[in-house]
Amino acid sequence: MDWFEVTSKYHEQTFSHNCRLTSLSEDWQRELAAIWRLEADVNNGAYLQFLSNWGRESYIYASQALKKPST
């Protein structure tokens, strides 16, 4: 499984819940889905597209994930 498959899996699980990240049971799942959204939209149309498409909730989880120290 590659990065895209792992992260998109959690993003897709939100579809039946109006794309709400809070529908995922764990913070790390929410963060992975948010990072997928950030990567997809920034690569397609820039940061503003990410914010417009996914809103504050995705911004918070993506920001939280990006601030975590690497292990």
PyMOL Python script that loads the backbone (N, CA, C, O; Angstrom):
from pymol import cmd

cmd.read_pdbstr("""\
ATOM      1  N   MET A   1       0.840  -1.179   0.000  1.00  0.00           N
ATOM      2  CA  MET A   1       0.000   0.000   0.000  1.00  0.00           C
ATOM      3  C   MET A   1       0.888   1.247   0.000  1.00  0.00           C
ATOM      4  O   MET A   1       1.865   1.319   0.746  1.00  0.00           O
ATOM      5  N   ASP A   2       0.548   2.211  -0.828  1.00  0.00           N
ATOM      6  CA  ASP A   2       1.336   3.443  -0.859  1.00  0.00           C
ATOM      7  C   ASP A   2       0.617   4.565  -0.094  1.00  0.00           C
ATOM      8  O   ASP A   2      -0.495   4.391   0.405  1.00  0.00           O
ATOM      9  N   TRP A   3       1.286   5.708  -0.022  1.00  0.00           N
ATOM     10  CA  TRP A   3       0.773   6.864   0.728  1.00  0.00           C
ATOM     11  C   TRP A   3      -0.638   7.246   0.281  1.00  0.00           C
ATOM     12  O   TRP A   3      -1.514   7.466   1.117  1.00  0.00           O
ATOM     13  N   PHE A   4      -0.858   7.327  -1.009  1.00  0.00           N
ATOM     14  CA  PHE A   4      -2.159   7.723  -1.534  1.00  0.00           C
ATOM     15  C   PHE A   4      -3.251   6.756  -1.096  1.00  0.00           C
ATOM     16  O   PHE A   4      -4.328   7.188  -0.685  1.00  0.00           O
ATOM     17  N   GLU A   5      -2.992   5.468  -1.177  1.00  0.00           N
ATOM     18  CA  GLU A   5      -3.988   4.460  -0.785  1.00  0.00           C
ATOM     19  C   GLU A   5      -4.317   4.547   0.697  1.00  0.00           C
ATOM     20  O   GLU A   5      -5.481   4.465   1.087  1.00  0.00           O
ATOM     21  N   VAL A   6      -3.297   4.713   1.515  1.00  0.00           N
ATOM     22  CA  VAL A   6      -3.502   4.773   2.970  1.00  0.00           C
ATOM     23  C   VAL A   6      -4.330   5.997   3.351  1.00  0.00           C
ATOM     24  O   VAL A   6      -5.302   5.884   4.098  1.00  0.00           O
ATOM     25  N   THR A   7      -3.949   7.154   2.844  1.00  0.00           N
ATOM     26  CA  THR A   7      -4.637   8.384   3.239  1.00  0.00           C
ATOM     27  C   THR A   7      -6.014   8.526   2.596  1.00  0.00           C
ATOM     28  O   THR A   7      -6.953   8.996   3.239  1.00  0.00           O
ATOM     29  N   SER A   8      -6.140   8.122   1.334  1.00  0.00           N
ATOM     30  CA  SER A   8      -7.438   8.269   0.669  1.00  0.00           C
ATOM     31  C   SER A   8      -8.489   7.346   1.285  1.00  0.00           C
ATOM     32  O   SER A   8      -9.682   7.644   1.240  1.00  0.00           O
ATOM     33  N   LYS A   9      -8.053   6.247   1.848  1.00  0.00           N
ATOM     34  CA  LYS A   9      -8.981   5.316   2.503  1.00  0.00           C
ATOM     35  C   LYS A   9      -9.778   6.029   3.601  1.00  0.00           C
ATOM     36  O   LYS A   9     -10.990   5.846   3.709  1.00  0.00           O
ATOM     37  N   TYR A  10      -9.105   6.828   4.401  1.00  0.00           N
ATOM     38  CA  TYR A  10      -9.788   7.539   5.484  1.00  0.00           C
ATOM     39  C   TYR A  10     -10.612   8.705   4.948  1.00  0.00           C
ATOM     40  O   TYR A  10     -11.706   8.976   5.443  1.00  0.00           O
ATOM     41  N   HIS A  11     -10.092   9.389   3.947  1.00  0.00           N
ATOM     42  CA  HIS A  11     -10.853  10.469   3.308  1.00  0.00           C
ATOM     43  C   HIS A  11     -12.178   9.917   2.761  1.00  0.00           C
ATOM     44  O   HIS A  11     -13.232  10.519   2.967  1.00  0.00           O
ATOM     45  N   GLU A  12     -12.126   8.797   2.080  1.00  0.00           N
ATOM     46  CA  GLU A  12     -13.322   8.194   1.474  1.00  0.00           C
ATOM     47  C   GLU A  12     -14.324   7.715   2.517  1.00  0.00           C
ATOM     48  O   GLU A  12     -15.527   7.701   2.255  1.00  0.00           O
ATOM     49  N   GLN A  13     -13.854   7.326   3.682  1.00  0.00           N
ATOM     50  CA  GLN A  13     -14.769   6.880   4.739  1.00  0.00           C
ATOM     51  C   GLN A  13     -15.652   8.013   5.248  1.00  0.00           C
ATOM     52  O   GLN A  13     -16.678   7.753   5.876  1.00  0.00           O
ATOM     53  N   THR A  14     -15.278   9.253   4.991  1.00  0.00           N
ATOM     54  CA  THR A  14     -16.082  10.395   5.445  1.00  0.00           C
ATOM     55  C   THR A  14     -17.240  10.710   4.502  1.00  0.00           C
ATOM     56  O   THR A  14     -18.140  11.464   4.872  1.00  0.00           O
ATOM     57  N   PHE A  15     -17.236  10.152   3.294  1.00  0.00           N
ATOM     58  CA  PHE A  15     -18.241  10.489   2.283  1.00  0.00           C
ATOM     59  C   PHE A  15     -19.673  10.269   2.768  1.00  0.00           C
ATOM     60  O   PHE A  15     -20.548  11.095   2.508  1.00  0.00           O
ATOM     61  N   SER A  16     -19.914   9.188   3.456  1.00  0.00           N
ATOM     62  CA  SER A  16     -21.277   8.895   3.906  1.00  0.00           C
ATOM     63  C   SER A  16     -21.685   9.734   5.120  1.00  0.00           C
ATOM     64  O   SER A  16     -22.802   9.606   5.621  1.00  0.00           O
ATOM     65  N   HIS A  17     -20.775  10.590   5.586  1.00  0.00           N
ATOM     66  CA  HIS A  17     -21.041  11.461   6.740  1.00  0.00           C
ATOM     67  C   HIS A  17     -20.832  12.928   6.376  1.00  0.00           C
ATOM     68  O   HIS A  17     -20.333  13.718   7.178  1.00  0.00           O
ATOM     69  N   ASN A  18     -21.218  13.275   5.160  1.00  0.00           N
ATOM     70  CA  ASN A  18     -21.113  14.652   4.684  1.00  0.00           C
ATOM     71  C   ASN A  18     -19.664  15.156   4.732  1.00  0.00           C
ATOM     72  O   ASN A  18     -19.422  16.347   4.928  1.00  0.00           O
ATOM     73  N   CYS A  19     -18.719  14.252   4.554  1.00  0.00           N
ATOM     74  CA  CYS A  19     -17.275  14.541   4.521  1.00  0.00           C
ATOM     75  C   CYS A  19     -16.728  15.119   5.827  1.00  0.00           C
ATOM     76  O   CYS A  19     -15.697  15.791   5.829  1.00  0.00           O
ATOM     77  N   ARG A  20     -17.410  14.859   6.916  1.00  0.00           N
ATOM     78  CA  ARG A  20     -16.953  15.350   8.227  1.00  0.00           C
ATOM     79  C   ARG A  20     -15.839  14.455   8.758  1.00  0.00           C
ATOM     80  O   ARG A  20     -16.006  13.240   8.866  1.00  0.00           O
ATOM     81  N   LEU A  21     -14.713  15.059   9.086  1.00  0.00           N
ATOM     82  CA  LEU A  21     -13.598  14.302   9.641  1.00  0.00           C
ATOM     83  C   LEU A  21     -13.927  13.729  11.008  1.00  0.00           C
ATOM     84  O   LEU A  21     -13.391  12.692  11.400  1.00  0.00           O
ATOM     85  N   THR A  22     -14.799  14.399  11.724  1.00  0.00           N
ATOM     86  CA  THR A  22     -15.175  13.906  13.049  1.00  0.00           C
ATOM     87  C   THR A  22     -15.940  12.595  12.982  1.00  0.00           C
ATOM     88  O   THR A  22     -16.188  11.972  14.014  1.00  0.00           O
ATOM     89  N   SER A  23     -16.316  12.170  11.788  1.00  0.00           N
ATOM     90  CA  SER A  23     -16.963  10.867  11.650  1.00  0.00           C
ATOM     91  C   SER A  23     -15.953   9.724  11.803  1.00  0.00           C
ATOM     92  O   SER A  23     -16.340   8.576  12.016  1.00  0.00           O
ATOM     93  N   LEU A  24     -14.674  10.039  11.694  1.00  0.00           N
ATOM     94  CA  LEU A  24     -13.630   9.030  11.907  1.00  0.00           C
ATOM     95  C   LEU A  24     -13.361   8.901  13.401  1.00  0.00           C
ATOM     96  O   LEU A  24     -13.441   9.883  14.138  1.00  0.00           O
ATOM     97  N   SER A  25     -13.050   7.713  13.836  1.00  0.00           N
ATOM     98  CA  SER A  25     -12.977   7.447  15.275  1.00  0.00           C
ATOM     99  C   SER A  25     -11.700   7.919  15.960  1.00  0.00           C
ATOM    100  O   SER A  25     -11.699   8.130  17.173  1.00  0.00           O
ATOM    101  N   GLU A  26     -10.622   8.087  15.217  1.00  0.00           N
ATOM    102  CA  GLU A  26      -9.339   8.443  15.827  1.00  0.00           C
ATOM    103  C   GLU A  26      -8.785   9.734  15.229  1.00  0.00           C
ATOM    104  O   GLU A  26      -8.983  10.016  14.047  1.00  0.00           O
ATOM    105  N   ASP A  27      -8.091  10.513  16.056  1.00  0.00           N
ATOM    106  CA  ASP A  27      -7.460  11.738  15.569  1.00  0.00           C
ATOM    107  C   ASP A  27      -6.475  11.460  14.436  1.00  0.00           C
ATOM    108  O   ASP A  27      -6.426  12.214  13.464  1.00  0.00           O
ATOM    109  N   TRP A  28      -5.695  10.395  14.548  1.00  0.00           N
ATOM    110  CA  TRP A  28      -4.692  10.118  13.515  1.00  0.00           C
ATOM    111  C   TRP A  28      -5.358   9.808  12.172  1.00  0.00           C
ATOM    112  O   TRP A  28      -4.790  10.106  11.121  1.00  0.00           O
ATOM    113  N   GLN A  29      -6.548   9.216  12.194  1.00  0.00           N
ATOM    114  CA  GLN A  29      -7.283   8.966  10.955  1.00  0.00           C
ATOM    115  C   GLN A  29      -7.760  10.290  10.357  1.00  0.00           C
ATOM    116  O   GLN A  29      -7.704  10.489   9.143  1.00  0.00           O
ATOM    117  N   ARG A  30      -8.222  11.179  11.209  1.00  0.00           N
ATOM    118  CA  ARG A  30      -8.668  12.502  10.765  1.00  0.00           C
ATOM    119  C   ARG A  30      -7.506  13.281  10.169  1.00  0.00           C
ATOM    120  O   ARG A  30      -7.656  13.965   9.156  1.00  0.00           O
ATOM    121  N   GLU A  31      -6.352  13.170  10.804  1.00  0.00           N
ATOM    122  CA  GLU A  31      -5.164  13.868  10.308  1.00  0.00           C
ATOM    123  C   GLU A  31      -4.736  13.331   8.947  1.00  0.00           C
ATOM    124  O   GLU A  31      -4.394  14.112   8.059  1.00  0.00           O
ATOM    125  N   LEU A  32      -4.750  12.015   8.770  1.00  0.00           N
ATOM    126  CA  LEU A  32      -4.372  11.443   7.475  1.00  0.00           C
ATOM    127  C   LEU A  32      -5.329  11.885   6.377  1.00  0.00           C
ATOM    128  O   LEU A  32      -4.895  12.227   5.277  1.00  0.00           O
ATOM    129  N   ALA A  33      -6.622  11.881   6.664  1.00  0.00           N
ATOM    130  CA  ALA A  33      -7.606  12.328   5.675  1.00  0.00           C
ATOM    131  C   ALA A  33      -7.398  13.810   5.349  1.00  0.00           C
ATOM    132  O   ALA A  33      -7.487  14.208   4.187  1.00  0.00           O
ATOM    133  N   ALA A  34      -7.125  14.613   6.357  1.00  0.00           N
ATOM    134  CA  ALA A  34      -6.902  16.047   6.142  1.00  0.00           C
ATOM    135  C   ALA A  34      -5.643  16.294   5.321  1.00  0.00           C
ATOM    136  O   ALA A  34      -5.626  17.176   4.463  1.00  0.00           O
ATOM    137  N   ILE A  35      -4.590  15.524   5.577  1.00  0.00           N
ATOM    138  CA  ILE A  35      -3.362  15.664   4.791  1.00  0.00           C
ATOM    139  C   ILE A  35      -3.607  15.257   3.347  1.00  0.00           C
ATOM    140  O   ILE A  35      -3.071  15.880   2.430  1.00  0.00           O
ATOM    141  N   TRP A  36      -4.408  14.221   3.131  1.00  0.00           N
ATOM    142  CA  TRP A  36      -4.754  13.835   1.760  1.00  0.00           C
ATOM    143  C   TRP A  36      -5.450  14.992   1.057  1.00  0.00           C
ATOM    144  O   TRP A  36      -5.123  15.320  -0.083  1.00  0.00           O
ATOM    145  N   ARG A  37      -6.400  15.603   1.731  1.00  0.00           N
ATOM    146  CA  ARG A  37      -7.144  16.730   1.147  1.00  0.00           C
ATOM    147  C   ARG A  37      -6.209  17.900   0.846  1.00  0.00           C
ATOM    148  O   ARG A  37      -6.290  18.513  -0.219  1.00  0.00           O
ATOM    149  N   LEU A  38      -5.332  18.197   1.785  1.00  0.00           N
ATOM    150  CA  LEU A  38      -4.383  19.289   1.591  1.00  0.00           C
ATOM    151  C   LEU A  38      -3.498  19.017   0.382  1.00  0.00           C
ATOM    152  O   LEU A  38      -3.352  19.875  -0.488  1.00  0.00           O
ATOM    153  N   GLU A  39      -2.915  17.838   0.323  1.00  0.00           N
ATOM    154  CA  GLU A  39      -2.030  17.507  -0.794  1.00  0.00           C
ATOM    155  C   GLU A  39      -2.773  17.552  -2.127  1.00  0.00           C
ATOM    156  O   GLU A  39      -2.276  18.132  -3.093  1.00  0.00           O
ATOM    157  N   ALA A  40      -3.937  16.954  -2.186  1.00  0.00           N
ATOM    158  CA  ALA A  40      -4.697  16.905  -3.439  1.00  0.00           C
ATOM    159  C   ALA A  40      -5.068  18.307  -3.929  1.00  0.00           C
ATOM    160  O   ALA A  40      -4.918  18.605  -5.114  1.00  0.00           O
ATOM    161  N   ASP A  41      -5.541  19.153  -3.045  1.00  0.00           N
ATOM    162  CA  ASP A  41      -5.994  20.474  -3.465  1.00  0.00           C
ATOM    163  C   ASP A  41      -4.856  21.448  -3.711  1.00  0.00           C
ATOM    164  O   ASP A  41      -4.929  22.249  -4.643  1.00  0.00           O
ATOM    165  N   VAL A  42      -3.809  21.401  -2.903  1.00  0.00           N
ATOM    166  CA  VAL A  42      -2.678  22.301  -3.126  1.00  0.00           C
ATOM    167  C   VAL A  42      -1.993  21.947  -4.444  1.00  0.00           C
ATOM    168  O   VAL A  42      -1.575  22.836  -5.185  1.00  0.00           O
ATOM    169  N   ASN A  43      -1.877  20.667  -4.735  1.00  0.00           N
ATOM    170  CA  ASN A  43      -1.268  20.266  -6.006  1.00  0.00           C
ATOM    171  C   ASN A  43      -2.155  20.614  -7.199  1.00  0.00           C
ATOM    172  O   ASN A  43      -1.655  20.770  -8.313  1.00  0.00           O
ATOM    173  N   ASN A  44      -3.442  20.735  -6.984  1.00  0.00           N
ATOM    174  CA  ASN A  44      -4.368  21.015  -8.066  1.00  0.00           C
ATOM    175  C   ASN A  44      -4.651  22.504  -8.254  1.00  0.00           C
ATOM    176  O   ASN A  44      -4.764  22.970  -9.388  1.00  0.00           O
ATOM    177  N   GLY A  45      -4.766  23.252  -7.166  1.00  0.00           N
ATOM    178  CA  GLY A  45      -5.177  24.634  -7.343  1.00  0.00           C
ATOM    179  C   GLY A  45      -4.707  25.601  -6.282  1.00  0.00           C
ATOM    180  O   GLY A  45      -5.102  26.767  -6.295  1.00  0.00           O
ATOM    181  N   ALA A  46      -3.886  25.155  -5.378  1.00  0.00           N
ATOM    182  CA  ALA A  46      -3.282  25.995  -4.339  1.00  0.00           C
ATOM    183  C   ALA A  46      -4.022  25.895  -3.007  1.00  0.00           C
ATOM    184  O   ALA A  46      -5.056  25.238  -2.884  1.00  0.00           O
ATOM    185  N   TYR A  47      -3.461  26.560  -2.043  1.00  0.00           N
ATOM    186  CA  TYR A  47      -3.938  26.478  -0.671  1.00  0.00           C
ATOM    187  C   TYR A  47      -5.368  26.995  -0.512  1.00  0.00           C
ATOM    188  O   TYR A  47      -6.151  26.433   0.254  1.00  0.00           O
ATOM    189  N   LEU A  48      -5.703  28.046  -1.223  1.00  0.00           N
ATOM    190  CA  LEU A  48      -7.054  28.609  -1.135  1.00  0.00           C
ATOM    191  C   LEU A  48      -8.102  27.588  -1.565  1.00  0.00           C
ATOM    192  O   LEU A  48      -9.196  27.553  -1.001  1.00  0.00           O
ATOM    193  N   GLN A  49      -7.785  26.768  -2.544  1.00  0.00           N
ATOM    194  CA  GLN A  49      -8.722  25.722  -2.977  1.00  0.00           C
ATOM    195  C   GLN A  49      -8.958  24.731  -1.841  1.00  0.00           C
ATOM    196  O   GLN A  49     -10.093  24.315  -1.609  1.00  0.00           O
ATOM    197  N   PHE A  50      -7.904  24.352  -1.136  1.00  0.00           N
ATOM    198  CA  PHE A  50      -8.028  23.457   0.014  1.00  0.00           C
ATOM    199  C   PHE A  50      -8.983  24.050   1.048  1.00  0.00           C
ATOM    200  O   PHE A  50      -9.895  23.370   1.519  1.00  0.00           O
ATOM    201  N   LEU A  51      -8.772  25.300   1.394  1.00  0.00           N
ATOM    202  CA  LEU A  51      -9.634  25.941   2.392  1.00  0.00           C
ATOM    203  C   LEU A  51     -11.075  26.062   1.905  1.00  0.00           C
ATOM    204  O   LEU A  51     -12.010  25.836   2.673  1.00  0.00           O
ATOM    205  N   SER A  52     -11.257  26.411   0.656  1.00  0.00           N
ATOM    206  CA  SER A  52     -12.607  26.564   0.101  1.00  0.00           C
ATOM    207  C   SER A  52     -13.349  25.229   0.039  1.00  0.00           C
ATOM    208  O   SER A  52     -14.539  25.160   0.346  1.00  0.00           O
ATOM    209  N   ASN A  53     -12.647  24.181  -0.356  1.00  0.00           N
ATOM    210  CA  ASN A  53     -13.287  22.877  -0.509  1.00  0.00           C
ATOM    211  C   ASN A  53     -13.561  22.175   0.815  1.00  0.00           C
ATOM    212  O   ASN A  53     -14.592  21.518   0.963  1.00  0.00           O
ATOM    213  N   TRP A  54     -12.660  22.303   1.771  1.00  0.00           N
ATOM    214  CA  TRP A  54     -12.750  21.457   2.964  1.00  0.00           C
ATOM    215  C   TRP A  54     -12.945  22.213   4.265  1.00  0.00           C
ATOM    216  O   TRP A  54     -13.330  21.600   5.260  1.00  0.00           O
ATOM    217  N   GLY A  55     -12.700  23.503   4.303  1.00  0.00           N
ATOM    218  CA  GLY A  55     -13.010  24.323   5.464  1.00  0.00           C
ATOM    219  C   GLY A  55     -12.087  24.191   6.662  1.00  0.00           C
ATOM    220  O   GLY A  55     -11.015  23.589   6.611  1.00  0.00           O
ATOM    221  N   ARG A  56     -12.564  24.785   7.732  1.00  0.00           N
ATOM    222  CA  ARG A  56     -11.779  24.910   8.961  1.00  0.00           C
ATOM    223  C   ARG A  56     -11.437  23.564   9.584  1.00  0.00           C
ATOM    224  O   ARG A  56     -10.317  23.371  10.057  1.00  0.00           O
ATOM    225  N   GLU A  57     -12.371  22.643   9.591  1.00  0.00           N
ATOM    226  CA  GLU A  57     -12.129  21.341  10.220  1.00  0.00           C
ATOM    227  C   GLU A  57     -10.912  20.657   9.599  1.00  0.00           C
ATOM    228  O   GLU A  57     -10.041  20.175  10.324  1.00  0.00           O
ATOM    229  N   SER A  58     -10.840  20.608   8.279  1.00  0.00           N
ATOM    230  CA  SER A  58      -9.702  19.978   7.611  1.00  0.00           C
ATOM    231  C   SER A  58      -8.422  20.761   7.860  1.00  0.00           C
ATOM    232  O   SER A  58      -7.355  20.174   8.034  1.00  0.00           O
ATOM    233  N   TYR A  59      -8.527  22.086   7.877  1.00  0.00           N
ATOM    234  CA  TYR A  59      -7.349  22.913   8.170  1.00  0.00           C
ATOM    235  C   TYR A  59      -6.788  22.576   9.550  1.00  0.00           C
ATOM    236  O   TYR A  59      -5.576  22.427   9.710  1.00  0.00           O
ATOM    237  N   ILE A  60      -7.655  22.459  10.533  1.00  0.00           N
ATOM    238  CA  ILE A  60      -7.205  22.177  11.907  1.00  0.00           C
ATOM    239  C   ILE A  60      -6.487  20.833  11.987  1.00  0.00           C
ATOM    240  O   ILE A  60      -5.411  20.743  12.577  1.00  0.00           O
ATOM    241  N   TYR A  61      -7.070  19.791  11.402  1.00  0.00           N
ATOM    242  CA  TYR A  61      -6.437  18.467  11.472  1.00  0.00           C
ATOM    243  C   TYR A  61      -5.166  18.387  10.640  1.00  0.00           C
ATOM    244  O   TYR A  61      -4.207  17.733  11.052  1.00  0.00           O
ATOM    245  N   ALA A  62      -5.134  19.031   9.488  1.00  0.00           N
ATOM    246  CA  ALA A  62      -3.914  19.034   8.676  1.00  0.00           C
ATOM    247  C   ALA A  62      -2.805  19.787   9.393  1.00  0.00           C
ATOM    248  O   ALA A  62      -1.659  19.340   9.419  1.00  0.00           O
ATOM    249  N   SER A  63      -3.144  20.914   9.968  1.00  0.00           N
ATOM    250  CA  SER A  63      -2.168  21.703  10.712  1.00  0.00           C
ATOM    251  C   SER A  63      -1.632  20.925  11.911  1.00  0.00           C
ATOM    252  O   SER A  63      -0.430  20.923  12.177  1.00  0.00           O
ATOM    253  N   GLN A  64      -2.521  20.278  12.615  1.00  0.00           N
ATOM    254  CA  GLN A  64      -2.145  19.456  13.777  1.00  0.00           C
ATOM    255  C   GLN A  64      -1.173  18.349  13.364  1.00  0.00           C
ATOM    256  O   GLN A  64      -0.178  18.104  14.045  1.00  0.00           O
ATOM    257  N   ALA A  65      -1.466  17.690  12.255  1.00  0.00           N
ATOM    258  CA  ALA A  65      -0.615  16.596  11.775  1.00  0.00           C
ATOM    259  C   ALA A  65       0.766  17.111  11.346  1.00  0.00           C
ATOM    260  O   ALA A  65       1.787  16.480  11.620  1.00  0.00           O
ATOM    261  N   LEU A  66       0.782  18.262  10.673  1.00  0.00           N
ATOM    262  CA  LEU A  66       2.054  18.783  10.175  1.00  0.00           C
ATOM    263  C   LEU A  66       2.952  19.309  11.287  1.00  0.00           C
ATOM    264  O   LEU A  66       4.163  19.423  11.097  1.00  0.00           O
ATOM    265  N   LYS A  67       2.385  19.627  12.432  1.00  0.00           N
ATOM    266  CA  LYS A  67       3.181  20.132  13.561  1.00  0.00           C
ATOM    267  C   LYS A  67       3.759  19.021  14.427  1.00  0.00           C
ATOM    268  O   LYS A  67       4.594  19.284  15.291  1.00  0.00           O
ATOM    269  N   LYS A  68       3.329  17.794  14.208  1.00  0.00           N
ATOM    270  CA  LYS A  68       3.830  16.677  15.010  1.00  0.00           C
ATOM    271  C   LYS A  68       5.282  16.382  14.658  1.00  0.00           C
ATOM    272  O   LYS A  68       5.658  16.390  13.486  1.00  0.00           O
ATOM    273  N   PRO A  69       6.090  16.122  15.671  1.00  0.00           N
ATOM    274  CA  PRO A  69       7.492  15.778  15.384  1.00  0.00           C
ATOM    275  C   PRO A  69       7.593  14.424  14.695  1.00  0.00           C
ATOM    276  O   PRO A  69       6.813  13.516  14.981  1.00  0.00           O
ATOM    277  N   SER A  70       8.534  14.297  13.809  1.00  0.00           N
ATOM    278  CA  SER A  70       8.746  13.007  13.144  1.00  0.00           C
ATOM    279  C   SER A  70       9.465  12.057  14.101  1.00  0.00           C
ATOM    280  O   SER A  70      10.230  12.480  14.969  1.00  0.00           O
ATOM    281  N   THR A  71       9.201  10.776  13.921  1.00  0.00           N
ATOM    282  CA  THR A  71       9.836   9.797  14.815  1.00  0.00           C
ATOM    283  C   THR A  71      10.805   8.928  14.049  1.00  0.00           C
ATOM    284  O   THR A  71      11.435   8.045  14.631  1.00  0.00           O
TER     285      THR A  71
END
""", "prot")
cmd.dss("prot")
cmd.show_as("cartoon", "prot")
cmd.util.cbc("prot")
cmd.orient("prot")
